[in-house]
Amino acid sequence: MNTSASYPWFGQPPTREPLPSARVPALRGKRLILSTPEGFVYDMRAATDRYVDDANRDVIDVVTEEDWYRWMLIGSEPRRAPWAAHLVWVE
């Protein structure tokens, strides 16, 4: 049975594979997946692009998806958490 015939226009969209943050040049606003010892954390956003902090680590400031939209819609500054860039994946 051809399942793609049951979808209109172009069929089913392709599956997206997460990319390491080092491969994405402009991160601010992108949806992220954080790698932790307990597993993966979804529904996060990049508040900044990658930068080097005072301890000479490559980091990205991250915020929750909810805080991101609150910040964008009403200007409520979110609490940012720096996260090691090598542990960040871009959706």
CORRA-V231740 format. One record per residue. N is the residue number from 1. RES is the residue in one letter. SS is DSSP state (alpha for helix, beta for strand, coil for the rest). OMEGA is omega in degrees with one decimal (* if undefined). NEAR is the number of other ideal C-beta (glycine too) atoms within 8 Angstrom. Layout:
N:RES:SS:OMEGA:NEAR  N:RES:SS:OMEGA:NEAR
This chain:
1:M:coil:179.5:2  2:N:coil:-177.3:4  3:T:alpha:-178.7:7  4:S:alpha:178.9:7  5:A:alpha:-179.5:5  6:S:alpha:178.1:4  7:Y:coil:-179.4:9  8:P:coil:174.0:2  9:W:coil:-170.7:4  10:F:coil:-178.1:4  11:G:coil:-177.6:5  12:Q:coil:179.9:6  13:P:coil:-179.6:4  14:P:coil:176.7:4  15:T:coil:178.1:4  16:R:coil:177.0:5  17:E:coil:176.3:4  18:P:coil:179.1:8  19:L:beta:173.2:8  20:P:beta:-176.0:10  21:S:alpha:179.7:15  22:A:alpha:-178.2:7  23:R:alpha:-178.2:6  24:V:coil:-173.2:10  25:P:coil:-177.5:3  26:A:coil:-173.2:6  27:L:coil:-172.4:14  28:R:coil:178.5:8  29:G:coil:-178.5:6  30:K:coil:175.2:11  31:R:beta:-174.7:9  32:L:beta:168.7:15  33:I:beta:-179.2:13  34:L:beta:176.9:12  35:S:beta:178.8:7  36:T:beta:176.4:8  37:P:coil:-179.3:2  38:E:coil:-177.8:3  39:G:beta:-177.6:4  40:F:beta:177.6:8  41:V:beta:-178.6:8  42:Y:beta:176.8:5  43:D:beta:175.3:7  44:M:beta:177.8:13  45:R:beta:175.7:13  46:A:beta:177.0:16  47:A:coil:179.4:12  48:T:coil:167.5:10  49:D:coil:177.5:8  50:R:coil:175.9:10  51:Y:beta:178.2:8  52:V:beta:-177.8:6  53:D:coil:-177.3:8  54:D:coil:178.8:3  55:A:coil:178.4:4  56:N:coil:176.8:5  57:R:coil:176.5:7  58:D:beta:-174.4:8  59:V:beta:174.2:12  60:I:beta:173.9:16  61:D:beta:-177.9:11  62:V:beta:176.0:14  63:V:beta:176.5:14  64:T:beta:177.4:9  65:E:alpha:179.5:10  66:E:alpha:179.1:7  67:D:alpha:178.5:12  68:W:alpha:-178.3:13  69:Y:alpha:175.6:8  70:R:alpha:178.8:10  71:W:alpha:-177.3:13  72:M:alpha:-175.1:5  73:L:alpha:-176.3:6  74:I:alpha:174.8:5  75:G:coil:179.0:5  76:S:coil:-176.2:7  77:E:coil:-177.8:4  78:P:coil:171.5:11  79:R:coil:-177.8:5  80:R:coil:176.3:9  81:A:beta:176.3:7  82:P:beta:-177.7:8  83:W:beta:179.6:11  84:A:beta:-174.3:8  85:A:alpha:-178.7:11  86:H:alpha:177.6:8  87:L:alpha:-177.1:8  88:V:beta:176.1:16  89:W:beta:-179.6:12  90:V:beta:179.3:15  91:E:coil:*:8
